[in-house]
Amino acid sequence: MNDVTQDKTMKGYINTGSTYLCLTGFLSLGLPVDDPFWKSPSAEWTGLKAWSGKAVKADRAIP
């Protein structure tokens, strides 16, 4: 195992039974076809970074 901890990714008020969290994966489906979300090159996401042993900060809303 690696020695990197992911303590900064925790949120104490969220649990696995959160309906809101279950549905957030579908939010992007409401974006128009020409939105930068679909056209921009892909980037490493938090889960990929964490599982590859990189230290990550908690995700946050993009202003």
Secondary structure, 3 states (H helix, E strand, C coil): CCCCCCHHHCCCCCCCCCHHHHHHHHHHHHCCCCCHHHHCCCCCCHHHHHHCCCCCCCCCCCC
